[in-house]
Amino acid sequence: MLVLGVLFVFVAVAAIMTEVMPGPLKDSDYLVIGSVATLVALLTAFFGMVATSGKKSGVFFKTRKRQK
């Protein structure tokens, strides 16, 4: 389900940016569109994995036992 969501986000961002960018599009414009769509899709995958993981409190930090 998460993979389909990330794929949908990638396609949606790429389609939106293709429409928003002023034409005629060059090769470098398509590179920028793909890069931004990839970045947004990876952020979506990251936050989706963090949100669905069972560990809520220690996702980024691990507490150590105190030394005596």
N, CA and C of each residue as an Amber inpcrd file, in Angstrom:
protein
   204
   0.8210000  -1.1930000   0.0000000   0.0000000   0.0000000   0.0000000
   0.8650000   1.2580000   0.0000000   1.9330000   1.2230000   0.7920000
   2.8420000   2.3640000   0.8590000   3.5460000   2.5790000  -0.4800000
   3.9080000   1.4960000  -1.1400000   4.5880000   1.6030000  -2.4360000
   3.6700000   2.2480000  -3.4680000   2.4190000   1.8620000  -3.4830000
   1.4670000   2.4620000  -4.4110000   1.2560000   3.9430000  -4.1080000
   1.2210000   4.2870000  -2.8530000   1.0800000   5.6850000  -2.4660000
   2.2680000   6.5210000  -2.9110000   3.4660000   5.9890000  -2.7300000
   4.6790000   6.7050000  -3.1380000   4.7270000   6.8380000  -4.6570000
   4.3460000   5.7960000  -5.3590000   4.3050000   5.8530000  -6.8240000
   3.2960000   6.8880000  -7.3100000   2.1410000   6.9350000  -6.6520000
   1.1270000   7.9300000  -7.0050000   1.6420000   9.3470000  -6.7500000
   2.3330000   9.5570000  -5.6430000   2.8880000  10.8720000  -5.3240000
   3.9180000  11.2740000  -6.3680000   4.7700000  10.3390000  -6.7730000
   5.7800000  10.6360000  -7.7920000   5.1250000  11.0690000  -9.1030000
   4.1460000  10.3010000  -9.5650000   3.4750000  10.6160000 -10.8290000
   2.7300000  11.9420000 -10.7240000   2.0810000  12.1830000  -9.5890000
   1.3200000  13.4170000  -9.4190000   2.2400000  14.6360000  -9.4220000
   3.3510000  14.5700000  -8.7160000   4.2820000  15.7010000  -8.6690000
   4.9020000  15.9360000 -10.0430000   5.2580000  14.8590000 -10.7340000
   5.8350000  15.0100000 -12.0700000   4.8230000  15.6270000 -13.0320000
   3.5680000  15.2050000 -12.9610000   2.5350000  15.7630000 -13.8420000
   2.2690000  17.2280000 -13.5320000   2.2080000  17.5680000 -12.2560000
   1.9660000  18.9620000 -11.8640000   3.1170000  19.8530000 -12.3240000
   4.3450000  19.3970000 -12.1150000   5.4870000  20.2190000 -12.5070000
   5.6040000  20.3410000 -14.0250000   5.2120000  19.3140000 -14.7610000
   5.2370000  19.3970000 -16.2190000   4.2660000  20.4630000 -16.7100000
   3.1340000  20.5850000 -16.0430000   2.1500000  21.5990000 -16.4230000
   2.5550000  23.0010000 -15.9690000   3.2320000  23.0960000 -14.8340000
   3.5790000  24.3940000 -14.2570000   4.7950000  25.0210000 -14.9500000
   5.7550000  24.1910000 -15.3370000   6.9850000  24.7070000 -15.9580000
   6.6500000  25.3490000 -17.2990000   7.2240000  26.5100000 -17.5620000
   6.9480000  27.1680000 -18.8450000   7.6280000  26.4200000 -20.0000000
   6.9340000  26.3200000 -21.0970000   7.4430000  25.5940000 -22.2490000
   8.2050000  26.5070000 -23.1640000   8.8930000  26.0120000 -24.1070000
   9.1270000  24.5870000 -24.4120000  10.1500000  24.0070000 -23.4300000
   9.9130000  22.7730000 -23.0320000  10.7670000  22.1380000 -22.0360000
  12.0330000  21.5840000 -22.6870000  13.1540000  21.7830000 -22.0150000
  14.4370000  21.2570000 -22.4570000  14.7570000  20.0150000 -21.6300000
  15.8530000  19.3600000 -21.9880000  16.2660000  18.1670000 -21.2530000
  16.5430000  18.4820000 -19.7800000  17.1280000  19.6440000 -19.5190000
  17.4340000  20.0060000 -18.1360000  16.1530000  20.2440000 -17.3310000
  15.0900000  20.7030000 -17.9770000  13.8050000  20.8820000 -17.2800000
  13.2390000  19.5360000 -16.8390000  13.3470000  18.5440000 -17.7000000
  12.8800000  17.2040000 -17.3360000  13.7280000  16.6110000 -16.2130000
  15.0200000  16.9380000 -16.1910000  15.8880000  16.4890000 -15.1020000
  15.4510000  17.0930000 -13.7790000  15.1260000  18.3790000 -13.7770000
  14.6530000  19.0510000 -12.5590000  13.3220000  18.4660000 -12.1150000
  12.4060000  18.2350000 -13.0470000  11.0970000  17.6630000 -12.7160000
  11.2580000  16.2870000 -12.0880000  12.0960000  15.4500000 -12.6710000
  12.3360000  14.1110000 -12.1200000  13.0110000  14.1480000 -10.7640000
  13.9320000  15.0880000 -10.5890000  14.6360000  15.1990000  -9.3070000
  13.6970000  15.6330000  -8.1880000  12.8680000  16.6230000  -8.4620000
  11.9270000  17.1040000  -7.4370000  10.8880000  16.0290000  -7.1280000
  10.3970000  15.3450000  -8.1470000   9.4110000  14.2830000  -7.9220000
  10.0260000  13.1370000  -7.1160000  11.2830000  12.8110000  -7.3850000
  11.9650000  11.7650000  -6.6260000  12.1540000  12.1790000  -5.1740000
  12.5510000  13.4260000  -4.9450000  12.7430000  13.9230000  -3.5800000
  11.4400000  13.8590000  -2.7850000  10.3500000  14.3170000  -3.3840000
   9.0600000  14.3090000  -2.6850000   8.6020000  12.8720000  -2.4350000
   8.8240000  11.9770000  -3.4050000   8.4310000  10.5780000  -3.2240000
   9.2450000   9.9130000  -2.1220000  10.5400000  10.2040000  -2.0450000
  11.3680000   9.6350000  -0.9790000  10.9850000  10.1790000   0.3910000
  10.6670000  11.4620000   0.4640000  10.1950000  12.0210000   1.7370000
   8.8670000  11.3860000   2.1490000   7.9950000  11.1380000   1.1870000
   6.7290000  10.4790000   1.4810000   6.9750000   9.0620000   1.9930000
   7.8880000   8.3410000   1.3700000   8.2130000   6.9870000   1.8250000
   8.8070000   7.0110000   3.2300000   9.7000000   7.9720000   3.4930000
  10.3210000   8.0620000   4.8100000   9.2950000   8.3390000   5.9000000
   8.4800000   9.3750000   5.6960000   7.4870000   9.7190000   6.7120000
   6.4010000   8.6510000   6.8170000   6.1140000   7.9710000   5.7250000
   5.1660000   6.8570000   5.7860000   5.6990000   5.7000000   6.6000000
   6.9890000   5.4080000   6.4530000   7.6010000   4.3330000   7.2380000
   7.6760000   4.7010000   8.7190000   7.9970000   5.9410000   9.0120000
   8.0640000   6.3810000  10.4120000   6.6710000   6.3470000  11.0450000
   5.6560000   6.7760000  10.2890000   4.3000000   6.8280000  10.8360000
   3.7250000   5.4380000  11.0660000   4.0940000   4.4710000  10.2400000
   3.5040000   3.1430000  10.3720000   4.3450000   2.1920000  11.2120000
   5.5270000   2.6280000  11.6560000   6.3290000   1.7500000  12.4980000
   5.6890000   1.6470000  13.8830000   5.8820000   0.5300000  14.5160000
   5.2900000   0.3070000  15.8330000   5.9650000   1.0930000  16.9380000
   7.2280000   1.4520000  16.7560000   7.9720000   2.2010000  17.7690000
   7.6930000   3.6730000  17.6110000   6.9520000   4.2370000  18.4980000
   6.6380000   5.6630000  18.4160000   7.6640000   6.5120000  19.1510000
   8.1790000   6.0430000  20.2650000   8.9960000   6.9160000  21.0970000
  10.4630000   6.9890000  20.6790000  11.0420000   5.8880000  20.2430000
  12.4780000   5.8810000  19.9690000  12.8080000   5.6530000  18.5150000
  12.2060000   6.3780000  17.6280000  12.4600000   6.1490000  16.2130000
  13.8550000   6.6300000  15.8330000  14.2610000   7.7930000  16.3090000
  15.5400000   8.3650000  15.9060000  16.6200000   8.2470000  16.9660000
  16.2350000   8.1370000  18.2230000  17.2070000   8.1150000  19.2930000
  17.0120000   6.8700000  20.1370000  18.1240000   6.3380000  20.6100000
  18.0970000   5.1590000  21.4680000  18.6840000   5.5600000  22.8120000
  17.9080000   5.3650000  23.8770000  18.4060000   5.7520000  25.1940000
  19.3060000   4.6620000  25.7360000  20.3870000   5.0830000  26.3630000
  21.3150000   4.1440000  26.9620000  21.0590000   4.0530000  28.4570000
  21.4260000   2.9310000  29.0240000  21.3320000   2.7770000  30.4620000
  22.4120000   3.6320000  31.1140000  22.0630000   4.2190000  32.2470000
  23.0380000   5.0450000  32.9650000  24.1250000   4.1750000  33.5720000
  25.3480000   4.6580000  33.4680000  26.4580000   3.9530000  34.0920000
  26.6190000   4.4320000  35.5140000  26.8920000   3.5160000  36.4070000
  27.0490000   3.8750000  37.8190000  28.4780000   4.0400000  38.1990000
